[in-house]
Each structure stands twice: as structure tokens, then as C-alpha cells.
Amino acid sequence: MSNTSRRPLAGLATLLVAAVLLLIGTARAEAANAVDVGKFAAVVMDAATGEVLYEYEPDARRFPASLTKVMTLYMAFDALEHGKLQRESKVTMSRHSAAQPPSKLGLPVGGQLTVAQAMDVMVVKSANDVASALAETLGGSERAFARQMTERARELGMTGTHFMNASGLPNSRHVSTARDMAIMARSFLRDHPQDYRLFDQEQTVFRGRTIHGHNRLLARTGVDGFKTGYTNASGYNLLTSGVQDGRRIIAVVLGGRTAHSRDQLMRALMGAGFTTLAVRYAGIDVSMRHLLGVADPAYAAGRQLAAAHRPAASKIAQGDQDVAKAARSKGAWWVQVGAFRDKSRARSQLAALGRRHPKRLGQAAYTLEPSGKLFLARFGGLTDRDATSACELLRSEGADCLAGSASAD
């Protein structure tokens, strides 16, 4: 695309960044308790190119829990494609599969369902007994099938993964990584695109009984599939994919502290991921980590990896001394009120908000922080409490606002 044709899109970049600030700003209050540091890992990937847009402990071994079932289904669709299995083939509950702990469908030993039914129930109900029975149908035994899963995972490039079962039930040797889960998802989208819609089910019906799923994000615009997972050892996991403006991303969150906080964190990651791709398409270089600010889970987790990705300390742009008041620091916190291509618009926004709220913002230092081709308009030198209350006030007026600290930059 020519620079001329990109120019109108570039005019939307500021609006896109401002929109994502509101989304991730709402995640800030939950960020500190969103993850379990010892279990947490995350990756956001551009599905088209495989580029990792965001990562936190991407290669750390973690317990995938029921995200495992995506790989089990990948193997099943491989078997269907090669004529080794039919959708109407019968899956029979053995004593081993029927004995699997919940979540489960609960068929007795000898009970049967079709492959198509098994797939639906595995996605929506996350049924461990059905996953085990399907594995036995495909591999003779679940253990043999798990070995086949691991071999196939290696072929796909999942170098940190070892499967011990088809369901993700706890086993100290059943491990994977956030990067591998993203590779698995991208492989599924590439190799079985026509079957991906299986993961966009919020409920299914089995023999007249309606079964409701666990993936609340499927109801959100732009999200169209994949899987939740949970065990005590893994924490709350989520593998998600979606499309916005023709661009697909894949996101993995492992080790959320609760289902709700995990979902909120995934919303922030998805929103920042889509915005990153859109702004880049408009010709502006921006990073997901910078967009996330204090909603960045690396900041929330307080790990050393956060420091490794911190941008250089903020500097006032040359020639903007008329804009920047002396930063007589009351505190290390700032309030960001927009991202602009045009300096004069950024100055005007800061000045207008300072006049409108003289007690909250009138005495605060303010700067224009360069970020690629954008200028981030910020009030600085605030305490945590002042920054938080200022953002709450601005958001109550319908304005976009993100609070953060110098240590999060």
C-alpha cells in the first residue's frame, strides 16, 4: 500500500489508541490480583505471520489443563481428514475413561456417542471422560495416544510440550508453554480452518440436554473460539482467537488467579493486540507493552521480566519546554489522557483539562512523551491516589484515561 493510501488510515491511529486506553484502564484495578506469579505466562501472536506481539514467560513450563483438548481435537481432525475416522463413528466408554474425574459427561461403562457428539461435548463441557474415550478410539489406549500427541506437537514446533493424557488432568509430567499453546492454535487454524468453528460454541445439546460452556468471552465481538482450562495446579487458563478489521490474533493466558480476572486480562491483551496491528497498518510503530501500561501483566506480576522490557526513561520532546512544567515530583505516578500525532492537539488537550480541573490537574507537571510517531499527553508528578482519582473523574466524564507510574514505563 502506498504512503498516500495509508494517510487516511493514519488519521484513525490516535482514535484507536485512545479507545484501547479506556479498555485497559478498566483492567487496572484488577491487575494486581489477576495472576498467580508462579503459574502465570502469556503470549499474544499475529496469526497471519506468527509474530509474537507480547510475551511474558513464554517458554516457562506450565500445566495446560484443558487447553490440552485442543490438541486432542487437532489429532481427531487429522484422523478424519485421512479417512481413519468418521464423524458418525462410535466412541465407547471404557472402565478407564468412565472413571475420569469431572468435568465429565457421565456415561456409564459401555455407553456410546458419536465422534461428532464427542467433539462438541469436549469443547463445551470440557468432558474429561469423553476426551479419554476419544483418545482410546484413536490410539488404542490413552497413554499411547498421549505419546502420539507429543510426537505431533514436536513436528508442529511445540518444543516445550509433553502430554501424558488427552484431557489435561493433573500429572507432573504433563506440561506445555504459552508459546507452544499459541503455536498449537495457529497450527489448528492453518491445518483445519473449516473445523475451527467448533470452538465458537457457547452451548450444545446432547440427547435433549442443553449443556452450557465456560468460555464467557465467546459472547464478545471479535472473539470466535478456542478453550478455557483449570486445575488447582494450573490456575485459570484461556486460549483465545479472534478477528477485527480482517486481522486475526491468538492470545494465551496461563495461571490466572480467578476466571473473572483471567477474562479481564484477556480482554486487555486482545484489545491491545488488535490496536497494535491496526496502528502499525496505519504506518505508526507502537508496541503492545506500551499500550498496556500498568495493565501489563508483567507489571502486575512484579517479575524481573518487566524490567527487561521497560522503555527508556521519559524525555520531554525538544522544543516543548513551553509545554512542560518543571516536574516537581509529588510522586512517581502519571495520568495519560491521549495519544496524538499532532503536538498542538496534545498541548490543547492538556491545557483544557488543566483548566477544567485545576485542583486535580492544574498543578501537575505535564509532558508530551514521544512514542514512535505519536505523542503521549501526560500529567505527571502525582501520587498513586491522585492519579487514580483523576482518572476516575475523567472517565466519569466520558474521557479516556490511563494511570501509571514511572516504574511501569
N, C-alpha and C positions, 0 to 999 in steps of 0.2 A: 504494500500500500504506500502511496506517495505521501510526502510530508504534508502536501496541500490537503489531501483527503483525510489525513489524521487530525487536521487542525480543529474541525468542529468537535471531534471526539475529545480533544484535549480540554475543551471548554467544559466538559462534563466531569473532568477528573476531580476538581475541587468538591463538587457536589457528592461524588461517590465517596471520597474520603470523609467528608462531613457526615454522611449517612452511616458509615461504619463506626464512627466515633460514638454515636448515640447507642448503637447496638452493643459495643464492647464496654461502653461506660456503665451499662446496666449490669454487666458481669462483675464489676469491680468489687462490689460489696460481698460477693460470694467467693472471690478469687482466693482469699487467704485460706479458706477451708475446703476448697474444691477438690484437692487432690491429696493422696497419701504419698508423701515424698519417696518412701521406699518401694512403692509399687508403680509409680507414675512414669509414663512415657507417651510421646505424641509425635505424629508426623502429619503434615499436610502436603499433598502431592498434586501436581498438574497431571491429570490423567492422559492428556494428549502427548506430552513429552516425557513424562516420568521425572521431571524436575521436582526436587523437594523444596517446597516454598517455606516450610517451617519444620523444625525438629527439636525435640527435647529427649535426650537419652534414646536416640532412635535404634541403637544396636544393643541396648541392655536387655538381658534375658528376663522375660516376664511370663506370667501364666495367661494364656489367651482366653481361657474359659470357653464359652460357647461360640466365640468367633471361629473356633475350630470347625464348626459345622459348615462354614462357607467352603472350606477345603474339602470336606466330605461331599458336599454337593457338587463342587467342581469335578471331583473324581466320578461321581454318578453321571454327570452330563457328558463327560468324556466317554464313559461306557455306552450311553445312549447313542452318541454320535458314531461310535464304531460298531454298533449293532450287537453289543454284548448284553444289552439290557433293553427292555421295552417299558414304556410308561405304564402299561397295564400288567406288567409282571407282578407277581405276588411277593410280598415281603412278610416273612413268618417270624413271630416272636419265639425265640429260644428261651431256655431257662435263664441263660446268662443275660440276654437283652431285657427280658421281663423283670429281672432283679435290679436293674439300674435305678439309682435314686432319682427323685424329682429334680427338675421338672420332667414330667413324663406323661404319655398318653394313657397308660394303664391297661393296655390289652393283656389278656392272660397268656400263659404259655400255649403256643399253637395258634393264637389269634393272628389274623392276617389283614393286610391292607395293601393297596397297590403302590407301586413306586411313585406315581404322581401324588397320591394322598400322603405318602411318607414325606415327600419333599415339602409339601405345603405345611404339614404339621411341624416339621423340623424348623422351618423358618418362623412360623407364627408362635407356636407353643414352645419352641426350643426343646423338644422332647428328646431326652437322653436315651430312653428305651428304643425309640424309633431310629435314632442315629446308629445305635449299636446293631439293631436288626438289619438296617440297610448295609452296614459295613460287612456283616456276615454274609449277606446276599452277594456282595461284590467280591469279597476277598476270602471267603470260606470261614474265616474267624476274624474277630475284631482286631486281635493282635497282628495278624498277617496283613490286614488292611491298613493298619496304622503304619506298618513298615513301608507299604506301597505309597501311602500319603507322604511320608518323609522323603522317599526317593523322588517322587514327583515334585515335591517342594524344592529339593536341590536343583532339579532341572529348570525350575522357574526362577532360580536365583535367590531362594529363601535360605541363606546360608546359616542363619542363627536359629533355625526351627527344628524341633524334634517332636514328633507326635507319638503318643502312647495309646491313644484311643480316638474314637470318631466323634466324641461329643464335647470334649474339653473338661470332663470331670477331673477333680484334683489328682495329680500324680507329679511327684517331684521332678520327674524327667520329661514331663510334657510342657515344653517351653517354646516361646517364639519371641519376636521383637516387633516393635511398632513399624519399623521399616519393612520387615517381612510381611506383616499383615497388609500394608499398602501395596506391596508387590503382588501378593495373592489377589487382592481386589482388582488391581489393574489387569492381571492375567485373566481373571474371570470376564471382565468387560471386553477384553480383546478376543478371547477364545470362544466365549458363549454369549455374545451380545443379545441374541434373541431370547435367551433364558434369564437374563438379569431381572426382568420384570417380576420374577418370582419373589424377589426381596422387597417389593413395594406393596406388601400386603399387611394391612392393619388387623385383619381378621380372616378366618377361614371357617368353613363348615365341614364337620366330619360326622357322617351318619346322623344328620339332623341336629347336631350340637354345634352351636356357634362358639368358636374359640377366639379370644381376643389376644392380640400381641402385646409386646412390651416396649416396642420402639415408638416413643411419642413423637420423635422428630419427623416421622413419615408424614405427619399432618401439615408440616411446614412447607411453604412454597420453595421450590428449588431442590428439596431433598427427595430422592426417589429410590433409596434402597440400602441394603445390607443389614447388619446384625448387631444386637446387644449381647452382652455376656456378663456373668457374675459368678464368682465363688468367694469365699472368705479370703482365700489366698491371693486372688487376682485383684480384688476391688471391682469397681463398676467400669466395664469396658464398653466401647462402642466403635464400630467400623461403619462409616457413612460415606455415601457419594451423592452428588447432585449436579445439576446443570443450571447455569444462569447466563443469559445472553450468549448461548451457544458454547460456553466454556465449562468443562467438567472438572471437578476436583474430587479427590479422595482424601478422607481425613480419618485418623485413628487416634483414639484416646484410650489409654490403658491406665487402670488404677485410680479412677475417680472415687471420691470419698462417699458420695451418695449418687443415686440415679439422677436426682434433680440437678445437683451441682455439675455432674458429668455432662448432662444435656445442655446446661447453660454454657459450659466451657466449649462444647462442640459448636454451639451456635456462634460463639465469638470467633472460633477458628474458621468456620465455614464463611462467615461474613467477611472476615479479614482476607481470607483466601480469594474469594470472588472479587473483592475490591482490588486486591493486588494485581490480579490478571487484567482486570478492566483498565486500571490506571496505566499499567505497562503497555497495553494495546494502544492507549492514547498517547504514547510516547514519553511517559514520565516514569523515571526509575523510583520505585518505592519498595520497601521491604515489609513483610508481614509483621516482623517483630516490632518495627517502629510503629505500625498502625495499632498493634495491640496495647502498647504501653504497659500500664500496671495490670491490665487484664491478661498479659502474657503469663502463661502457667509457669514458665521458668522463674519469673519474678515471684509468683505466688508460692512456688515450692521453696524458694530461697536457696537454691543449689548453686554450686560453683559454675555450672554451665551458663547461668545467667550472665555472670561477669565476662565470660569469654565472648559473648555476643553483644556487649554494650557498645553503642556507637561512641565516637569521640565526644568529649565534653562540649556542651552547647557554646557556640560563639555567636556574638552579635554581628550581623552582616556589616561589611564595610560600608560606611556612608549612612548607617542607620542610627548614629548617635543621637539624632534628634528624636528618634522613637524610643530609644532605650533609656529609661530612668536608671539611676545608679541602683544596683541590686543590693541594697542594704538589707541583708537577709534576716527576716523574721523566722525563716525556716527554709527547708530544702524542697518544699513542695511547689508545684506549678499547676495552673489551670489552662488547658488548651481549648481555644474557642473557635478554631477553624484552621483549614489548610488552604492557602491561596497561591495562585500563580502570580498575581499582581500585588506588589508591595503596598501600593496606595490603598487597595481594598483591605488588606490586612491591618494597616495602620488605622484606617477608618473604623474597622470593627472594634479594635482595642480601645480607641478613644471613645467611641459611642458607649461601649459597655462600662468604661471607667466613669463616664459622666452619669450614666443611668444608675449605677450602684456605687456611689462614692465611698460609702462606709465599708463595703466588701472588697472593692477592687480599685478604688480611686487612689489609694496609697501604695498599691502593689507595683513592684517593678514589672516592666513588660518588655518583651523582646520578639524579634522575628527570627526564628531558627531555620536556617536553610535545610531542606531535605530534598535532594535531587533538584527538580525544577520548581518545587513548592516552597512556600514559606509558612511555617507553623506559628500561628499567633498565640502567644502565651503570656499570662500574668504569672510572675514568679515571686520568690521570697515569702511564700506562705507556709503556715503550719498545716499539718495533716487535717486538723479540724476545720481551719479556714477554707482550705481547698475543697474539702468535701461539701461544706455548707454552701460555698459559692456555686459549685456545680449543681447541687440540688436546686438552688434558686434559679439558675439559668435554664435547667431542663424543665422546671415548672412553667417557664415562660415559652416553652417550645423550642428553645435554642439547643444547639449541640454543645457538649462539654465533655472533656476528659480530664480527670485529675491524676497527677502522678508526681513522682519525686525524682530528684537528680540521680539517685542511686538506681532508678529503673531505666534511665536513658541509655 
